[in-house]
Amino acid sequence: SNIRQKFHRGGLYLSLLGAIVLFTFLPQIILGFVFREQVSDQITEQVVAKIRAISALQAHEIMCYFEEMDVALANVLRTSDSRNHVLYLLGNSASADDYFLAQQDINELFYSVLNQDEGIAELFLLDSSGRLVLSTDQEHRGNHHADMPFFQVGFQERFMSDLLLSPESGETEIYISEPVLDQSESVPQGVLVMRLNGQSLAEIFANMQNLGETGEAYLVLPSGQIITPLQHAATTSSNFQTYGIQEVLAGKDGFGLYSNYAGAEVIGYYRWIPQLGVGLLVEQTTSEAFVDLERTTNWALVTRFLTAIISVVAILAISK
């Protein structure tokens, strides 16, 4: 009978131990998973809000830069002397008496504007037929641009092209133009054009902050070609078809978890910039973006596990 009692007590002890473990550890495990999901949602919202804000700031800085260049172009002919000299060049042949002096004055003016910003690649003047009358790039003088939008639209109103890739250099460029009006400011006589390169754009993206070591932003053309420097690719000549790029080229704004052009898992926010005809993507690897999530949930799970062990030990000690 003593053996039976001991065996019975041992069975009760094991049953009690099993019940304690079950009702102590199982709720902690369930609560741990619930806590992780709640924290995951909160941190995901914070990360998305951060990269959305950075994306909006990047787009704003890009547009502000081009608006500044638009103002700079408008200020080229802000004085009556500069306007008179340009009108003289547009209305007279090179054999006219004062043509050389007018050309020299405007040429100096163009170069002074060119030296104000590294992003200005060229400043040139077109006549009413689209013929290039004066340019800061000597090799382009005499060219005709009658079929180009910066002339066709720029002859009537101020114009800014989409971001383009130069067929000559393969570099990013954009054209801003405006009509040169006569003295009555009613009849167009020619077009003043500014060609910008991608130097200032690269600086805007290089100075981006608050995205850690793995975060980056870049622009992509409708063709899928990335036109700003990348962190993890030796060239931008390839067309990368990631989820983010496909979404932004469809004209969508949003975020997602996907593999980037380098194959890394990222959380990215994408937005289409219609004024420039390009997509902007801001991305950060999930391992860095969610490091706080891993740290918080791992600490919480360890704490709950230790609490459960202490509870079991305390109950068993009392039960004896």
N, C-alpha and C positions, 0 to 999 in steps of 0.2 A: 504493500500500500504506500510506503514511503517513496518507493521508486515511481509509482504512478503519480503521486502528488508532485514530486519533483519534475516529472515529465510534463504534467499538466501545467505547473507553474512556468516551466520553460516555454511551453507552447503559448501560454498567455503572454509571456514576456516578448516572444518573437512577434506575436500578433500586435501587441502594443507598439513594439518598435516599428513594425511595418506601417501601422496606422499613423504613428507620429511622423515618420519619414514622408508618407504619402501626403498627409494633410499639412505638412510644414513646407516641404520642398516644392510640391506641385503648384500651390498658389503663388509661391515666389517666382517659379519659372513662368507661369502664365502672366503674372504682373510684370515680369521682366520684359516679355515680348510686347505686351501692351504699351509699356513705358517706351520701349524702343521705337514703336510705330508712331507714338505721339511726338517724341523728340525728333524722329526722322522727318515728319511732316513740317514741324516748326523750323528745323534747320534748313530743309529744302526751300521753304518759303523765304528764309533769310538769304540764302545763296542766290536764288532766282532774283530777288529784289535787288541784291547787290550788282549782279551782272547786267540786269536791266538798266539800272541807274548808270552804270559805266557805259553801256551801249548808247544810252540817250546822250550822255556827256560827249562821247566820241563823235556822234553824228552832229551834235551842236557845234563842236569845235571845227569839224570839217566844213560845215556850211558857213560858219563865221569867217573862216579863212577865205573861202571863195567870194563871200560878200565883200570882204575887205579888198580883195583884188579887183572886184567889180567897181568899187569906189575909186581905187587907184587908177583904173582905166579911165573913168569919167573925169578924173582930175588932171589927166594928161593935157587936155585942151582947155583948162579952166581960165587961162589968160587970153585976152584979145589978141596979143601978139602971136602966140602959138597957134591959135585958130586961124588967124589971117595968113600965116606962113603955110599952114597945111592946105588951106583953100587955094593959095597961090600955086602950090605944087600940083594940086588936082586940076586946076583950070588952065595950066600953061605947059608947054613942052619944055624939054630940057635945054633948048637953045634960047629960052627967054633970058632977058638981061639979069634979072634978080633971082633966077631959079637956083643957082649954085648957093647963094647966100641963104635963101630960105631952106634949102636942103640941108645945109650945114647946121643951121640953128635947130631944126627939128631932129636931126640926127643926134646932136648933143643932148637934146631933151629926152629922146628915146633911151639913150644909154644911161642917163641919170636915173630914169625910172627903172631900168633893167638892174641897176646896181643896188636898188633898195631892198630887193628880196631875191634869195637864191632860187626861189620857186618860179620866177619869171624866166622863161627860156627864150622868148622872142617877142618883140613888139614890131608890128608892121602896119603899113597903110596901103589900102586898095583903092583904086579909082572906081568909077561907076560901071566899068566893064569887068571888074574883078581882077585887073592887072595889078601886080604888086609894084607900087611906086617907090616905097622906101622900107627898109627892114634893118634890124640890128644883126641879122644873119646875112652876111654878104652873099652866100651861096644861093639864097632864095630870091634875090632881086631879079625882076623880070618874069617871075612865074605868074601863072594865071590861076585864079581860084573861083571862077564864076560858078562852078558846079558845087561848091562847098556850102554847107548850111550856115557857117559863120559869116559868109558873104550874102547869101540869098536872104536869110532872115535878118542878119545884122544890118543890111542896107535899109531896112524898114524900122527896126526896133532893137533894143538891147537883147543880146543873145548869150546863153551859156550852154555849151555842148555837154553831152554825157562824158564821163571818163572814158578815154580811148587808149588804145595801144598804138604807138607810132609805128607805121610800116617800115620806116627807115631805121630807127634805133631800137624798137621793141620796148621802149619805155612808156610809162604812163604820161598822158598829156590831156589837157582840157583847154578849150578855146572860149574866150570871152570877147564879144565884139559889140560895137555900137555904131550907129550911122554918124557920119560927119555932115552936119547940115550947113546950108549956105548962111549968109549974113542975116537973112530974115528968119532963120531957124525953122524953115518949113520944107525945104526941098533938099533931099539927100544928094550929096556930091561924091561920097565915097564911104569907106568903112575903116574904122580903127580896130585892130585886132591884137589881143594879148594871148600868147600861147604859154601855158603853165606846164611845168614838169611835175614829177612825183616827189621831188626833194622835200618840200614842206609837209606833204602827206606822211612821208616816212618819219619825219621828226615828230609829228603829232602822235603817231602810233608808238614810236620809241619812248616817248615820255609818259606813256600810260602807267597808272599806279593802281594799287589796291587789288591786284589780281595774283599776288604771290609769285612764286618762282615758275609755275607752269602755265599761268594765264597769259593769253594773248588775244589780240584783235586783228582782223584783216578784212580787206575788201575783195569782192569777187565780181567779175563781169558776168553778163548774161550767158556768155559762152562757157562759164564754169572756171575761167582762168583767174587765179589769185594774183592781184597786182600790187600787193604790199609785202614787205619782207616778212618771212616766217621764221619761227624759232627752230623748227626741227626739220626743215627741208632745205637742201642746197640750192634749189632752183624754184622759181614760181612759174615756170613755163608749162607745168603739167596741169591738166584739168582734173581736179579732185571732185568726186561725186559722193560726198558724205550726206547724211540725213539733213544736217543743218544747211548745207549748200543747196540741196534740192528744194528744201522748203522755202528758203529766202529767194531763190530764183523763180519760184512760183508766186512771188509777190507777197509772201506771208510774213507776219511778225509773230514770234513766239519763242519757246524754249523747249529743250529736250535733252535726254541722255542718249549719247551715241558715240561711235568711234570717230575720231577726227582724221585729218588727212595723214597723220603719222601712225594711225592705228591705236592711239591711246583712248581710253574711255574718258569722256568729258561731259560736263554739263555746259550747255551753250545757249546763248540767246542770240537770235538772228532778227534783223530788221531790214526792210527794203528802203532805200533812199531814192525816191522817184526823181528828185531834182537832178541827180547825177547818173541815174540809170545803173546803180550798183547795189550789191548787197553787203551789209556789214554784219560780221559775226564776232561775238565775244565768247571765249571759251576758257575753261579751267578744268584740269583733270579732277575726276571724282575723288581720287585718293587725297588730294590736297583740299578740295572744296569741302569734303565731309569729314575732315580729320577731327573736328570738334564732336561730330556725331559718334565716331568710333570711341573717342576718349570718354565721352559722357556715358554712353551705354555700357561700355566695358567696366567702368568704375561702378556704375549702378548694379550690374550683374554680380560683380565681386562682392559688393556690400550686402546684397540680398543673400548671396550664397553663404557668406560668413554669418549673417544673422540667423539663417536657417540652421546651420551647424550648432551655433551656440544654443539655440532654442532646443534642439534635439538633446544635446548633452545635458542641459539643465533639467529637462523633463525626465530623462532617464535617471539622473542622479536623485531626483525627488521620488521617483517610482520605487527605487530600491529601499 
